[in-house]
C-alpha cells in the first residue's frame, strides 16, 4: 500500500509519525512518500523538501510567502497525480494541504484523507461544505467535530488527541526540581508569536514576581524560537530559566509548575494532561486580528474550555491581551488552583485518555475507509 502524506508544522509531524507507526503496525506492505519533519522521516519518509517551508501561520504572515507556497502546492499535487498512491493524507496546515487535495481530486479519483478537522465550529463554517468537494474522509482530534463534517458529506472519525499518549513526568521527578512557587511561561512556538507576546508576558512576570517573591519562572522552548526567546528575556527585569529544546527537565517542569501563562494553542492540553492550572493569552498581527475577530463564532478559544464545556480557564485574546489583567488572573489561579481541576480531568477523559493510542486509531480509520471505498 502506497501512502502519500503531507505535514506542514511540528504538530503535524507528530501526528504524521504516530499515524505512520500505526499503519506499519497494521500493514507490512506500506510505503510512504511526501513531506514531513524529523519524526515522520524517522518512520521512513524521505521528505521531498524541508517541512519548515510550510510552517506559516496567520493571514498576514502567509501573504509574503504566497508565491513560493503556491509553487509548492502545484509541485505536490503533480507528484501525487504522477505517483498514484492508494491514499493522500494531508495533515493540518489547511492553507497548503487543502489546496493540494483540491488539485489532486480535480485530476484523479485518489482517496483523500485530511487529519485534523478544520475549526468550523469556531469560524468560517462554510469550509466544511467546500472541503466535501475534494476530501473524502476527515480524522478529528475532538469528539464534538464529526457531526460538522458528516453533515457536509464527508466521512469523519474521532481518533483521539495525541496529548493523551504523551509521557508525563512522575511526582518524584517534579519534586526534584525544588521548592517554591513555579511559574511556567510559554509565549508560543513560532517566532511571530514570541515577538508579539514576549514583552507583555515579561511585564506580567515582573508584576507576579512583586506579589510572589519566591516565584521561579521557567520558559520551555522549541528549536525554532530558542534563540529569539533568549534574546527577548534579556530585557526582562526578573531572572528566568530558559530551557533548551533538548532539556531533559521539560516534562518535569510541566508537572511541577503551580501555574502556567501560555499562548493559546494545543499547549493548554499539555498543561491539562499534567494537571497544571493555566492562564491563556494571545494576540495576532493586526490584520489577522481584525478579520478573525469578526468571524469568530465561539466565546472562548481555549481548548480545555471547549472540550470540557466549561469556562474555567481565563483567557486574554486580542485587545484584552494586556499585562495588568493577565497578572491578576495568574495571581487568582495561584490562590485557587483547584477551580480548574475538574475541567482538566474532563478534557483528558473526553480526548481518549486510557484508550487505544490516537495514532493507531487514526491508522485503523484510514484503512477502514480504503477498504470500504
N, C-alpha and C positions, 0 to 999 in steps of 0.2 A: 504494500500500500504506500502510495506516494503522497506526502503532505507538504503543501506549500504554506509556510507560516510567516507572518509579518508582525513584529512588535516594534514600537517606536520610543518606548521610555523604560527606565529601570523597573517600574512596577509591572509593565507588560512583559519584560524579560523574565521576571519571577513567575508570572502566570504561565508564560510560554514554556519555561523549563519544567514546571510541575506537570503541565499537560503533556509535554513530550515524554517525560518519565512514565506517566500513566499509560500513554499509548504503547510505549515499548514494553510495559509490563503486560498489557493485554494482547499485543500482537508482536510476533517475532519477525515480521516481514516489512516493518515500517521504515521509511526513509524520509529525510527532511530536506527542504530547500527553502530559501527565503532570506529574511533579515531579522537579526536578533542580537542580543548583547552577550556578555560573557557566560551567563548562566545557561542560556539556550545553546551556546556554542559548546559548552561542556557536555550537553546532552547529545551532541552530534551534528549540530547545524553549522554549515560553513556559510557565514553571512555574506551576502552579495555586496554589501557596503557597510560602513560603520553605523550602528544604530543611532548614535548620538546626533547624526544629521537630522533626525526626525524629532528630537526632544525639544519641541517648541510648544509653548502654552499661551493662550490668550489671543484675542483677535488682533490687538495692536502689535503683539510680538510676532505673529505669523507674517504680517504684510511684508516686512523687509526681505524675508526668505521665500516669498511665494513662488518666484520664478524657478528657483532651484528645486523646491518641493514639487512643483508641477512636473518638472522633467523627471524626477524620481518616480512620481506616480505613473507616468506613461511607461517608464522603464520596467517597473514592477508588473504592471498589467500585461505588457508584451511578454515578459518572462513567464508568467502564469499561462497565458494562452499558448505559448510555444511548448512548454513542458507538459501541459495537460495532466496535472495531478488529479488524484481522486477527490481531493478536497482542498479548498483555500480557506485557511483560518487566519483572520485578522484579529489582532488583539489591541483593544482600546485605541488611542490616538485616532479618533474618528475623522479629523480633518484630512488625514492622509489615507488611512486604511479604507474608509468607506468609498473614497473616490477610486481607489484601486479596484475594489469589489464591483463598483458600478461599471467600470470599463470592461472588466472580465466577463460580467454577466451579459453585457451587450453583445459580446462576441462569441460566447460559448454557453454551454449548459453545465459548466463545472459547479459542483455544490459549494456554496459559500456559507461559512460559519463566522459569526462575529462574537468574540469573547469580551464581555463587559457590556451590558446593556446601556444605551445612551440614557442620560438623566432626563427623560421626557417628563418624569413626574415633577421635575424642578423647573424646567424651562424648555421652550420650543417643542411642544408636544407633537407637532406635525412631523417631526423627524422619524417617528416610528412608521408612519404611513409611507414616507419616502423610502425608507430602508427596505420595506417589504417588496419593493420592485426589484431588488438585486441581492438581498440577504435571505437565505433560506432558514437559518437556524441561529438563535441567539443563546449564549451561555451567560446567565445572570449571576451576579455576586450577591444580590439581596433578595430576600424572599418575597418582597412586595412588587417585584418588577415583572414577572412573567405575564400577568394579566394585560399589561400595557402592550407587550409585544404580540401576544396571541390575538388580541383584539385587532391588531393591524394586519394580521395574516401570516405571521411567522411562527415557526416552532420556537419554543423557548423552554429551557430547563434552568431551574435554580440549582447551582452546583456547589454552593457554599463559598465563603470568603477565605482567601488564603491565610488571613491573620490567625485563624483558629488552628492552623498547623505549624505556626511559628514557635520555636522553643522559648520557654520562659525561664528566667533565672530563678534559682532557689532562694528561699528566705535567708539561708546562711550566706550565700553569695552576695545578696543585697546588704546584709548586716555588716559584712566585712568592709564595706566602704566607709564605715564610721558613723558617728552620731551627729546630731544637729539637724536643722531643717534643710532638706534638699529640694531645690527647685530646678526642674528640667526646663530648658529654654530651647524651643525648636522653631526657628524663624524660616523654615522652608528648605526644600531640597533642590530648588532652582535658583540660579543667580538673580533673576528678576525679583523673585520673592524675597530673597535676603536683602537685596538693595532697597526694596520698598519698606521692609519691616524692621530692619536692624536698629535704626535709630529709635523708633517707637518702642520696640522691645527693650532696648537699652535704658531708656528713661523709666520704663516700668520696673525694670530690675533695680535701678537705683532707688526708686521710691519704696519698693518692697524691702530692700536692704536697710533702709532707715527704720522701718517698722519692725523688722525681724532681724536683729543684729547677728544672730547665729546662723543666718541663712547661707547656704552654699549654692552657687549657681553653676550648672553644668550644661554644656551645649554639645550634643552628639551631632556629627556632620556626615554628609555623603561626599563622595570623591569630587563631584562637580562643584561643590561650594566651600570646601575646606579652607582654601587659601583666602577666599573672599570673607568668610566668617572671621578668620584670624585677623584680617585687616580691619574689619569694621569694629570688632570688640576692643581694639586698641584705644578707641575714643570713649569707651565706657568708663565711668568713674568707680566701678565696682569690679573687683577681681572675679574672673570667671575661668572655669576649666573647659577648654575646647577639646573634645575627643576626636581623634582622627578616625577616618572611616574604618581603619583596621583595629581600633581599640578593643581589647578583649573585655572591657568593662561596660560596653554599651548596654547589653541586655541587663546587667545588674543594676545600672542606674535607672533604667526604665522601671524596674521593680522597686528600687529603693526610694525613688522620689516621693515627696509628700504632696507635691502639686506640679503640674506642668503648664507652661504658657506655650501654646503651639499654634502654628499656622494651620488654617483649615485644610483638611485632606484626610487621607487614609491613616495618618499618624494618630488621629483620635481613636481609631480602632486598636492600634498597637498599645496605646495607653490603657484603653479599656480592658484589653486582654491581660494586662499586668495589674489591673485594679488601681491604676493611678488617676486620681481626680485631676481635672484639667480646666483651663480657660482657653477658648479658641478665639483667635484674632486673625484678620486677613484684609488685605487691600489689593487692588489691581491697578494696572495702568488706567489713566483717566478714561480713555475711550472704551475700554473693556468694561469698566465700572458703570459707565452711563448706559451702555447698551444692555448689559446683563441685568442690571437693577430694574430696568423697565420690563424685562421679560420673565423675571423670576416668579414662580408660581407657589413657592413654599415659604413658610415663615422662619425656617432655620436651614442652614446648610451643613450643620454638624451631623456627621453620620450616626453617631451614638444617639443623638436626639431622634433622628428619623427612624432608625431601626427599632429602638425601644418604644417609640411613640410617646416620648416624654420630652420635656424641655429642661432637664436638669443641668445640662452643660451650658454655662454662659458663653455667649459669643459676641464679638465686636467686628462687624464686617463693613467694609467701605468707609463711609464718613464717620462711623462710630468707632473706628479703629484708632483710638487715641490713648495715650499712656495713662492718663488720670483714671478713667473708668476701668481700664484693664487692671490697674493696680488694685483698685477697690475690690474687684472681683476675685483676684488672686488671694487677697487677704481674707475675703469672706470664705473662700473654699478651704483655706488653711484652718479657719476657725471651725468649719463644719464639713469635713471631707466625706462623712457618711452619707450626705444627701445625694451623692452621685452613685453610690454603690449598686443600688437596685437597677438603675438604668444600664450600668455597665454589664452586670450579670445577665440581664435580659438580652442585651445586644449579642453577647457571645453565644448564648444558647440559640438564639434565632439564626445566627450565622453558621451554625453547624458544629459547634464545639462538641467533641466526643464522638462524632460520626466518622464516616469514611473521608479520607483526605480529599480536599477540593480538586486537586489535580487529577486524581483517579476518577472522581465523579465526572469531571469535565470530559475526560477521555472516554468514559462509558457513553456519555451523551453524544459525543461526536460519532462514535462507532455505531450507536443505535440509529442515529439519523442517516448515516450512509447505508446501513443495511435495509432501512425502511424505504429508501429512495428508489 
